[in-house]
Amino acid sequence: MKNFTLIPAIAALAIALPANAQFRLDDRFTDADGDLIADIPTDPADQIDPDTLIFAYTPVEDPAVYAEVWAGFLEHLSQATGKDVQFFPVQSNAAQIEAMRAGRLHIAGFNTGSNPLAVACAGFRPFAMMAADDGSFGYEMEIITYPGSGIETVEDIRGGQMAFTAETSNSGFKAPSAILSAEFGMVAGTDFEPVFSGAHDNSIIGVANKDYPAAAIANSVLRRMLERDVVTADQIVTIYTSQTFPTTGYGTAYNLTPELQTAIQEAFFSYDWEGTALAEEFSGNGESQFIPITFKDNWAVIRTIDEASGVVYACN
């Protein structure tokens, strides 16, 4: 498996980002129209039209649960495209990105933080995001602890341990790292011990079970876990809430035929959520539809966080 890493400018991993650095795609892709995502190949010989489409949801929680949640939508997607559609459970952001880069994944929801890496390294073309009826969307990063931990403010984490999810995660690593440094003068590896849980649900359960004294998580995941009674509200205390960020971005591999990409997009925007497992799962976040987005506009704040944090994308 190739290594796709988001290199943080913290502690021993410090790497200077040039002042004029800009987001750029891997050399295998072109962006003639300047929208910051890979263009569809102009040569039909470089386009693909697979009989079976593979879909993967971002690996934030139990894949078995989400295979059922997405089943109805994937049936709708199959009818809209005339293709068989299979759910592909992924265990990590790196595995998901590698699958798309290698041509084994055609449609995906990449989480907020890994979206730029998927765009840059795997040719991901995001076009949709979940939103409420009024078109509003987003989630916040929260730093959580448990009652009786002795941590009442962010500064109380100093000298202790804090859980992150993965280096590609916005709310699970990049945003809290930038915020801790800029607002509190705290750097992982120097002012506290960082540990990585691998996923938001792992971090949340770890705090609830008192395995981690504190963790940075996406509150959209926390809300869903509270709705399913995986954890209870009296197990969690929030000590910091960030600004609002975009949620998981949904899109396609760059080299699907234009007609197929159009059919996939139409399937997302024509899906009727009412009474579905998707609606039941995401209603706790107030989400009830897919809305059109662009990577250039909606992910600008995330690219700014990346640049301010001094990260570079390694598409090895």
CORZI-V857961 format. One record per run of one state. SS is the DSSP state (2 for helix, 1 for strand, 0 for the rest). FROM is the first residue (numbers start at 1). TO is the last residue. Records with the same first field share a line. If there is no record, write none. Layout:
# CORZI-V857961
SS=FROM-TO  FROM-TO
This chain:
# CORZI-V857961
0=1-3  8-10  14-43  47-47  49-51  57-62  70-70  82-83  88-92  102-106  111-111  123-123  132-138  146-153  158-160  165-169  185-187  189-191  197-199  209-213  228-232  236-236  246-248  254-255  257-257  271-276  286-288  293-294  299-299  310-311  316-316
1=4-7  48-48  52-56  84-87  107-110  124-131  139-145  161-164  188-188  192-196  214-218  237-245  249-253  256-256  289-292  312-315
2=11-13  44-46  63-69  71-81  93-101  112-122  154-157  170-184  200-208  219-227  233-235  258-270  277-285  295-298  300-309
